[in-house]
């Protein structure tokens, strides 16, 4: 039987291994990359001294790129094409046999490429924005009282704002909690809730937490982390061999950000289904390629309350993860 600390690390790694949300975003420039690098350096310095005694890799760096095809906005001639760069640095370490602690920082740069806009969007209430910055930070605390139960609490902080607004009113915060039960077979099943005080809305998002090995080759698990982008979703993964694995999944995704200093926000909500091909280059380096499809999408303005539908569109993505 695995030790308590290794079980915690295995669970955390599974729930966050493919944390790519196929969502709207923007090309990353040199300046924003420098900002993220500075944040990563601070977090690395803070945690490195505490984890150096362990023989595993406590840190993980994730970078991904996603692009969608152009999609028509409601019944207008306007089209929207989205790109995103995401970067995230996370760390996890045990604090004895029952407790473990984690931390993460992230930066997303989203590009909204509007085309053929002859009037204002959303019933002429707003003018198009071109880019969105999103900064995030979080902590997590896990408790495993015995070989069967594991509890998690994870506070989160986020700033998300378009180029037409400032960051001063773009703060969101929340907390995610979950409880999982480990069966004798090693399968894990549980329930979680995310309480989120978003920029202009407070919401509670329940989700299913699962890691269930159906056969030696097939596993059902969560491909995303629950939080501001939505619930954790479900993915059915097939392990072909030690190097290659494939997945098929779906989830409800959302993106809320400030577009003006008058506290106007936009929320984009949609379903995404995807297929994934993963290549384990080594024990510490992984590449995942995604093909996705966004559907049932909506873009909602907070004040006044106006909603436009977004046409279904295909997307592609590439994610790179390295542990150290």
Beta strands, then each sheet from edge to edge (+ up, - down):
strand 1: 59-68
strand 2: 71-72
strand 3: 79-95
strand 4: 99-115
strand 5: 131-143
strand 6: 149-162
strand 7: 171-182
strand 8: 188-197
strand 9: 202-213
strand 10: 218-221
strand 11: 234-239
strand 12: 244-258
strand 13: 265-280
strand 14: 285-301
strand 15: 306-310
strand 16: 313-323
sheet 1: 2+ 3- 1+ 16- 14+ 13- 12+ 11- 10+ 9- 8+ 7- 6+ 5- 4+
sheet 2: 2+ 3- 1+ 16- 14+ 15-
end
